[in-house]
Amino acid sequence: MKKSVDLTQGPIFKQLVKLALPIIGTSLMQMAYNLTDMIWLGHLGSNAVASVGGAGFFIWLGMSLLLVTRVGAEVGVSQALGRKEQETAARFARHSLFWAVLLSLVYVAITLLFTPQLIGIFRLSKGVVEDGAILYLRIVSIGFLFTFVNPTFQGIYNGVGNSRLPFYYLLVGLGLNMLLDPILIFGLGFIPALGIKGAAWATVIAQVVVFGIFFIRFVWMKEIINPDFKRFKLSKDISLKIFKLGMPVATESSLFACFALILARMITKWGDIPIAVQSVGAQIEAISWMTSSGFATALGSFTGQNFGANNWNRIKKGYYTTLGIGIFLGTIVTVSFILFGKQIFSLFLREPEPLQMGIVYLKILAVSQVFMIIEIITRGAFNGIGRTVPPSIIGIVFTGARVPAAMVLSLEKYLGMLGIWWAISLSSVVKGIGLMGWYITVLHRSGTEQAKKKKVRLSFLPTRQRQQIKIEELED
């Protein structure tokens, strides 16, 4: 196991970037599974994309629910190892995987038994689009056990402090998915063209292979810790701890998915093409979302260590440094969406009507990109100081507010269909400004309190020592 990095000293920018890059790579890897399907299915037309977009919601919802075991594994394992309790870390790993398998099997059963009813929520067009969504969801449901357990494996590795190996394992799965997608969708040699079914099977096969790698390396080879499943005995305390750690994150993510479902239902009033456009647009936007999430996670670790050291001056520098990086990235994305929307969207859909609609959608999203990134980065900063409630309040309240805002703005006398997309974009602006203002207030208050305490302490020191301390602060 690699030695932990001391983030309480050293170059801030370099440390943040070094921490963020592997996390960003892993996140983009997971997102690339969906992007690959979208790109190849786009060649079949908007109906195929709309079908997968509807079914894809339930993959998103399942991933949100299974954050319980991933977060439980990350925090439980890392805290146990921090206390030098190897066996406790192994118990957290065993229990996290147990609950991941159990929850995944329950979710598999629900999606297989109620597939038509679940897809019916979207009110897709009867026939090709709805049938395609049902078919896609049934096939990918078979692989949900592997799709949802793999992130829990990843959480265990992150908890140990090794995020590099999961990146490599997911890279294998992505490469296989990219290879299989065109072959199974369009056919090759003796392999028939399977269309939507081919995209679903490519995803399932890739996830099974990644699961196999994790199983061999973690369970059989014991490459990071010894899980020793022969010693598994269900513990109420460990189980409750896992759910206590992971439930808040899973709840917020699941509510976010539910709000998105409501908005998706609303937009079906204008047909299947807007669903396809919104599905593709969400995948495009996810690139900036994943990148900023990587920096947010890195900032959380950085802030956490400095919070423990009570170094608020460094916490401020870390936050504003990361904020600067995020604003720079957000500006690039904004300009790209406005100037190159056609070129970006045509990678997925080339039919004239969806392409033109996609260009408009990206321009509306462009308004919120900087603020969305600010919100995500500030969320990581709040997590670092152990205050997870403010981001949850801002997130749930204003994401939920998208629904009534969309209802009003989408009235024909206002913006019509575009009102739904404007409600999404403008709420991100409010969330970014609100959360940043809240955190800056916390920084100012905490920094002021620290300065007062330091002033009291310094008053008891000789003049020469006080001058030396001030010099050291300036050099920091």
N, C-alpha and C positions, 0 to 999 in steps of 0.2 A: 504494500500500500504506500502511495506517495506521501511524502511529508507535506503537511498543510502549509499554505503560503501565508506569511505574515503581511496583512494588508494595512496594518497601522502605520507603516512607513514605506518610503520608496515613491517612485514616479506614479502619480495617480492615473494619468491617461493610459500609460502602457499597461498597468495592472488591469484596468477595466476592459481594455480591448482584448488582452490575453485571456481573461476570464470569459468574455462574451462569445468569442469566435467558435469554440467547440459547441456551445449551447445553441448558437444560431444555426450551425451546420446540422445538428441533430434535428432541430425544429423544422428547418427547411426540407430535410429529408422526409419527414413524415408528411408534410404538405405536398411534396412532389408526387406521392402516390396518387392523390386526387387530381393534380394538375396533368399528370400523364394520361389518365383516363379521359379528362376533358379535352385535351389536345387531339387525341386520336378519334374520340367519339364525335368531335366537331366536324370531322370529315363525313360522318353519316348524316349530319343535319341537326337542326335545333331541337327536333323531337327527341333524339337520343340524349342530348345534353339535358333537356328538361326532365326526362325520365330519371337519369342518374342524379340530377339535382334534388329531386323529390326524395329519392331513396337515401341520398347521402346525408340528409338531415338526421336519420336515425343512427348513422355511424357517429356523427358529431355528438348526438345525445348520449350514446353509449360511452364514448370517450370521456364526456363530462362526468358521468356517473362513476366511472372507474378511476377518476382522479382521487377518490377516497383511498384506494389501496396504493396508488403511486405516491401521493404525498405522504401517506402514513409510512410507507417504506423509506422514503428519502429522509424524513425527519427522525423517525424512530431508530433507524440504523445509524445515522450520523451521530445522534445524541448518545446512543449506547457506546459507540466506538470512542466518542470523546471522553466518556467516563471509563474507558479501557475495559468495557464489559463485552467481550467477544461473544459469549453465549447468548446474552440478551440481544445483541445485534442479529445473531442467527435466528433467534426466536421471532424477532420482528420480520425477518425475511420469510421465514416459513409461514407465519400467519398472514402476511400480506399476500403471498401467492395463493394460499388456501382461499381467502376471501375473494381474491380476483377471479379464481376459477369458478367459485360458487356463484358470484354475482354475474359473471359472464354467461354461465349456463342458464340462469334464470332469464337473462335478457335474450339469449338465443331462443329459448322456448316461447317467449312472448312474441318476438318478431316473426317466428315461423308459423305460429298458430293464428296470428291476427294480421298477417301481411296485407290482405286487401283492405281491411278496416283502417290500418295505419296509413297506407298510401291514400286512402279515401279522404283523409284529413285535408290533403292539399287541393282537392277538387280539380284534379288534372283532367284533361279531355279524355273522354271515353275512347277506348280503342288503342291505337299504337302507343301513345304517351303513357297512359295509365298502366297498360299491360306490360310495357317495358320497365316501368318503375317497380311493379310487383315482382317481375322476373329477376331483376337486378338485386332487389332487397333479399329475396329468398336465397339466392346463391351466396351473397356476401355474408348472410346470417350464419351459414354453415361454418364460416371461418372466424366468426366473432370471438370464439374462445381464444384463438391465437392473437387476433387483432387487439383485444383488450388486456390480455395477460402480458404481452410484450412490453407495454409501458411500465408495468409494475416491476418487471425485471430491470428495466432501465432505471427506475427509481432506486432500486437496491444498489446498483452500480454507482449512481450519483451520490447516494448516502455514504458509500465507502470512500468516495472522493475520486472515482475513476469514470469520467464521462467520455473518455476517448474510445474505449472498447465498444460501448453501445453504438457510437457513431459508425464504426467499421461494420458492425453486424447489420445495422439498418441500411448501410450503403450496399451491401450484398443484396438485400431484399429489393431496394430501389432499382438496382441494375437489372435484376431478374424481371421485375415488373415492367420496366421499360422495354425489355427484350420481348416479353410475352404479349404485351398489349397489341402491337400491330399484327403479330402472327395470329393470335386467337381472334381478333376483331375482324380482320380481312382475309385470313386464311393463308396458308403457304404449303404448296405441294399436296401431300395427302391430308393435311390438316384443313378441315372445312372452315369457312367464314362463319363465325358465331355472333358477330355484332355485339350487342349489349352484353350478352351472356359471356362473350370472350373477355370483355373488360372486367367483369365480375370474377371470373375464374382466375385471371392473371393476378388480381389483388389477393385472392384467397391463397393461391399457391405461394406467392411471395411472402405473405405473413406466416404461413406454415414453415417455410424454410428459415425465416428469422427466429421463430420460436424454437426450431430444432437446434439452431446455433446456440441460443441462450441456454437451452436445456443441457446440451453437451458441455458447454464451457462452464456453466454455473453449478449445475447439479452433479454432473459426472466428474468433471475435472477440478471442481472447487477452486476456480482460478482467483477469486477475491476473498471469499470466506467459506467456511465449511458449513453448509446448511444442515447436513445430517438429518434428513427427513425421517429417519428411523426413530428419532427422539421427539417427533412431533406429538404434542398433546395440547388440545385446544384450551387456551387460557382466556378467561373472561377479561382479565385486566389488560392483557396485551391487545385483545380484540377491541376493547373499548377505547384504548389509547389510539389505535390506528384510526378508528372512526372519528374520534374527537379531533385528531390532527387533520384528517382529510375532508371531513364533511363540510366545513364552511366553504372551502374552495370548490368542491363538487356542487354544492347548492347554488352558488352564484353562477357557475358555468352552466349548470342545467337550466337555471332561470333565463340566462342569456339565450340559450338554445330555444327555449319555449317562446320567448318574446319574438325571436326570429321566425318561428313557425307561424305565429299569429300574423306577422307582417307578410309572410309568404302566402298565407291563405287570402289575405286581403288583395294581394296583387294578382291572384288568379282571376279576378274579375275582368282583367284586361287580356286574358288568354294565356297560352303556354309560353310564348316567346319571352315575355318579361321574366318568367321564372328561370328560363335558360340564361338570360342575360344577367340576372341577379346572381345565379349560381356561379357563372364564370367570373363576374366582377368580384365576388367574395374571394375566389381563389387568387385572383390577381392582387387584391388588396392584402391578402394574407402574407405576401412577401414582406411588406413593410411592417405588418403586425408581428410576424415572427422575428424579424431583425430587431425591432425595438424590445420585444420580450426577452431576447437574449441579453441585451444590455441591462434590462430591468432586473433580471436574475443576478447578473454580475454585480450590479449596484447594490442589490439586497445583501449579498455576501460581504461586499466591501463595507457597507454601512453597518452591518451587524458586528463585525470585528471592532470597528472604531467606536460604535456605541458601547460595546463592552469596555473599551479603554477610556470612555468618557471624553473622546476627542471630537468635540462638535465642530471645531474649526476645519478639520479634515473631512468630516461628514458634509459640511457645506460645500467644500471644494469638489468633493466627489459628485455631489448632486448636480452642481452647476456645470461641471465638466461633462457629465453624461447628458444633461439637458442640452448642452451645446451640440453634442454629437447627434442627438435625436432631432433637433431642429434642423440641422444641416441635412440629415437623411430625409426628413419629411419634406423639406423644400425641393430636393431632387425629385422625389416621388410626385409632388404636386405639379411641378413643371412638366414632368414626363406624361402624366395623365392628361394635362391640358394640350400639350403640343403633339404628343405621339399616341394619343388614344386610339386612333384608327389602326396604326401599325401593331400596337399591343393587343387589341381585341381581335384583330383578324387572325392571330395565331390560333384562336379557339373557334370562332364563328365567322364565316365569310359570306353568308347569305346577306343580301342588301338590308332587309328590314332589321334583323337582330344586330347587325354590325352598326347601323346608324344609331340604334337604341343604346348599344353598348358604349359608343363614343360619348353620348349624353350622360350615361350613368357614371363613367369615369370622371367626367368634368364635375359632376355633383360631388363625388367622393373626394376629388382633389381639394375642395374647400376645407375638409376636416383632417387631412392627413397629418399635418404638424401637430394639431391638438390631440389627435388620437395617440400619437407617439408620446406626447407630453404626459397624457394620462397613464399610459402603460409604465413609463419610466418612473413616474411619481409613485405608482403603486409599489414598485420594487423598493423604493426608498422608504416608504411607510413600513413595508414588511421587515426591512432591516432594523428598524427601531422597535419592532415588536408591536406595532399598532396596525392591525389588519382591519379594524372596524371602519375607519374613514373611507378607504377605497371601496369597501363593500356597500356602504351607505350610498356613496356617489354613484357607484356602478348600478346597483339595483334600482334606485329611484329614477335616475335619468334614462337608463336603458328601458325601464318599464314605461317611462313617459313617451317613448317613441310611439306606442300604440295609440293613445288618444291624439297625439300630435299628427300622426299619419291619417287618422280618421278625419280630422278637420282639414288638413292640407290637401287631402286627396279628393275633396268635394269638387264637383265639376266647375263650380263658380270660382275656385281657387286654382290649384295646380293639376288636378286630376291625378293620374298615375304617378307623375313625377313627385307629387307631394309626399308619397311614401318614402322615396329615396332621399328627399330633402329632410324629412324627419329623422332619418338615420344619421345623415351627415351632420346636421345642426346639433343633435344631441351629443355627438362626439366633441364638438366645439365646446359646449357647455361643461361636459365632464372634464375635459382637459384643463380649462381655465379654473373651474371650481376646485379640483383636487390639487392643482399646483398652488393656488392661493392658500388652501388649508395647510399644505406642507410647509410653505414658506413662513406662515405664521408660527408653526411649531418650531421651525429652525430658529426664528428670531427670538421666540420666548425662551427656548432652551439655551441658546447661545448667550442671551442676556443673564440668565440665572447662573450659567457657568462662569461668566465674567465677574459677577458679583461675588461668587464664592472664591474665585481666584484672587480678587482684590483684597478680600478679608485675609486670606492666607498670606499674601505677599506683604501685607502691612506689618507682619510680625518678623519679616526677614530683614537682614542688614541691607543697606542700599546697594552694595556691590552685587549681592546675590539677586536682588530684584532686577538690576540692569542686565545681568547675564541671562536670566529667564526671558526677558523681553527680546534680547538678541536672538535667542534660540527660536522663539515664536516667529520672528520675522524670517528666519532662515527656513522654516518648515514649508 
